[in-house]
Amino acid sequence: MLVVSRQVDEVIMIGDDIEVMVTDIRGDKVRLGISAPKHLAVHRKEVYGAILKERNADSLGQHVADFSNLAPASPPAKET
């Protein structure tokens, strides 16, 4: 684990694409701004845990249909 001291408006880089900026410090609370590529989800840990829990519940309770053995649909007829 990397432990660093940062002041407001200072940034930490994670790889080439993720920036974590200290936007505000009020008492014992630190506000962070996170810039990451859109394909990466960014969540607080408790929210991420809830997402995983919901995914697991869904996977146990629902069957996903497999349509891989079906023939592809015919292309639509051209209008004349």
C-alpha positions in Angstrom: 0.0 0.0 0.0 1.3 3.4 -1.0 0.7 6.1 1.7 1.3 9.7 0.7 0.6 13.2 2.0 -1.2 15.5 -0.4 -2.6 18.9 -0.2 -5.7 20.4 -2.0 -5.3 20.3 -5.8 -2.4 17.8 -5.7 -2.8 14.7 -7.8 -1.8 11.1 -7.5 -1.5 9.1 -10.8 -2.4 5.4 -11.1 -0.9 4.1 -14.3 -1.2 6.5 -17.2 -5.0 6.9 -17.2 -6.2 7.4 -13.6 -5.9 10.6 -11.6 -6.8 11.0 -8.0 -7.0 14.7 -6.9 -7.5 16.0 -3.4 -10.3 18.5 -3.9 -11.1 19.6 -0.4 -10.1 18.9 3.2 -12.6 19.7 6.0 -11.7 18.5 9.5 -11.2 14.8 9.3 -12.9 14.4 5.9 -10.9 14.4 2.6 -12.8 14.9 -0.7 -11.2 13.2 -3.7 -11.9 13.7 -7.4 -11.2 10.6 -9.6 -10.7 10.8 -13.4 -10.6 7.4 -15.1 -11.4 6.1 -18.5 -15.2 5.5 -19.1 -14.7 1.8 -19.5 -13.5 1.6 -15.8 -16.1 1.6 -13.1 -15.2 3.7 -10.1 -17.2 3.0 -6.9 -16.8 3.4 -3.1 -15.9 0.0 -1.6 -19.3 -0.4 0.2 -21.1 0.3 -3.1 -18.9 -2.2 -4.9 -19.6 -4.8 -2.3 -23.4 -4.3 -2.7 -23.0 -4.6 -6.5 -21.1 -7.9 -6.1 -23.7 -9.2 -3.7 -26.5 -8.3 -6.1 -24.7 -10.0 -9.0 -24.2 -13.1 -7.0 -27.9 -13.2 -6.0 -28.9 -12.7 -9.6 -26.7 -15.4 -10.8 -28.1 -17.9 -8.3 -31.7 -17.0 -8.9 -31.9 -16.6 -12.7 -31.1 -18.9 -15.6 -29.5 -17.2 -18.6 -30.8 -18.7 -21.9 -28.3 -20.0 -24.4 -29.2 -19.1 -28.0 -25.9 -19.9 -29.6 -27.4 -23.0 -31.4 -30.0 -20.9 -33.3 -29.6 -20.0 -37.0 -28.9 -16.3 -37.7 -31.9 -14.2 -38.7 -32.5 -13.6 -42.4 -31.6 -10.1 -43.6 -34.6 -7.8 -43.9 -36.2 -7.6 -47.4 -35.3 -4.5 -49.4 -38.1 -2.0 -50.1 -38.8 -1.3 -53.7 
